[in-house]
Amino acid sequence: MFRIVVSVAALATLTACGDLSREANHGAADITPAGISAPELPLPDYFDCVRQNKGVLIAAHRGGPAPGYPENTLETLQYGFSQGIRVFEIDVAESRDGVLTLMHDNRLNRTTTGDGYVADTDWATLSGLRMVDDAGQRTGFAPPKLTDVLLWAKQSGAILELDRKPTTSFRNIASAVRAAGAEDSVIFISYTDQEAGQIAAIDPGFMLTASAWGSRDIGRLEALGVDRTRLVAWTGTGSPDFAAWARDIQEGVEPAFGTLGRKGERLDDQYWADGNGSEYQDLVDNGLVLLATDVPYRVAAALTSDDLARETCGR
C-alpha cells in the first residue's frame, strides 16, 4: 500500500490515469432541458437536482474509514470515491504553526503514531506521523493538508462537509477554500444559529448545514444572513422526523439526518440488527436528501437512490 501525495501536477497525472475521473453526467430533470447533457451543476443546483429526482447523497462520517483506511486521510477519501461515495464529512484542525490538517481529536494518540495535542504540534512533526485505522493498525498514510484535500475534491467532483475543530476558525478554513478555488466543493457544518450566521457573514455564497425543521427555523437563519438556496437543513441523529423533512422540502430546502453515533446506540446499528437495513430506504422514501452515516459502504450497497443521484445529477 503506497502513500498518495497530491499536488496540482499529481492531480493531472492521476486524472489522466482515470483514478480521479468524474462519472459521466446525464440529463437532470427540472434543472436541464430534456435531451441536453447536464453540465457540472453548481452545488446548490446539484442539491436541488438530487431532491427533485428523489435521490439521496450518502455522507461518509470522518471520511469513511475502512480496514486499512484510517479516518480523515486523503487515501481513504479516494477509496470511498472509488466505491461510489460522493460526500465526505471531514474534521479540520490547525497545527501550532498555522497549517490546516484533517484531525478529529484534540490529541494525536488515538488516530496517529504520535502523542500530545494537535494545537501544540508543528506541521513538520505532524506530517511525519502515520495514521492508525479503526482496528489500531498503523498504515503508511500521513495526516493530509486541507489544501491537498480541497484540490482533490475540486478535481474529482467530491463534496466535502467541513467540520471545524476548536483549534481553528471558520475564517481560516474559508481562506483555504478560496485559495484552492474549491467554493463549489464544500459545505460548512454549523452547530448553532450563531455559527451559521458567522459562516454567512464570511461569504453568503458558501453552502452550509444548520438545524432547521421548517419555515420558522429557516426564516430565523435567513435573518442571520443565511441564503436558503445554500442551506441544508440538519435534523439531528435521534429519530427521523418525516413531517419536518416535508416542511423543509416545501421551503425548497434539502433535509439532512444522521444515523451515526456511539456504537451500540446509533441508528446505524439498530437498522442493521435484522440484517436488511430496510429502514434506510424508508428515510429516502420520506424525502431525505443527505444521509450521514458511520457505515457508508454498507448503506451504499443497500440503496439505489445514491446511484440515481450520481447518474441524473452528475459528480
Steps between C-alpha positions, in 0.01 A plus 500: 500500500653830395453854618328744264663843497278748323612814323352682205734317265426167661129559464541538129693173484243313708219634284675386185518152649130505579541487878323831558276510197141618537201287421330603176221753557150436370192715466371644830122525526369846591853638465605434141262489201425154364752370249783726615786349696529655845819695558656483843238670712583767757470346845163657594352388167650155548320461832179625339543240226548218750192610695281541193598158370451329838861398528715492811858598577688279745743697717788293638565602861866586569577428138373140496767293676531135400749220579840634400354846437508733803256781559581844359762404242511583132558135414180406682302767315632369170407145601148613592466687172596183312218323687243753382493733802489867404461690829760483774477657844850592614641667810717809459760590762799734507860430596705717731653681202172563321471209255148366452480122511241226548470375859197425715644482852682769695772244573699292255523167680177332379538547126875548446836366609557826689398640836415837645262766377449598138510868593841453665655314205661664199438384145848352453425261785139431397593420144751240620239305695308204365127445535347204684180332377198410712651160582808670644722403208766743385476598133741673266274806474582837652263775616415703187498874452151637452624673185588169336161357589322806359692471173410131480132575556502774239660267247298187579156652554479385862317714757661569836304579814739705711471448876700772674698392807574745786862544390399704196240748375239520225692793356825303471320209337320736262832652396634156413185417303526821299872454436431154358206626294289231666195706597277271296637187666432570867221525755574664834353331808346725766382388843313813605309778327779735601758285321280492191488879512879518532547285192250706300672822610833371366343413167124463438586287196627210709269203544446395859303269723298643787220366717162565338169319535285726285422855394541661842854367542589584141368854547707543814812393314420737213481784752861414590607530137469136389388454139238226499610387153834411662355339811481129582261443791659283767240308705717311746584138576213401729179400327424577135242779477317441174264794559793737548660374179177569314493853642862561398435367151194725471739790561739374231760392756660153502469307828794317657506239775762282669485134595850521647605520864625289786542134410216289630270801533507654154226439246759347268523205739127483564412506132736212422401291802271287282752489217301678229524874573163569341457803725745694283265472205219627723708813562545557128135432426407770749712765334844481658767649272821483708568199722801510734609152606783306661446209258490674160617202296236269639227759452616578146481130413145480637358805321456595136401861571863605535571351155203698367644820642832447323354385171238775477673798658868425436813494719 
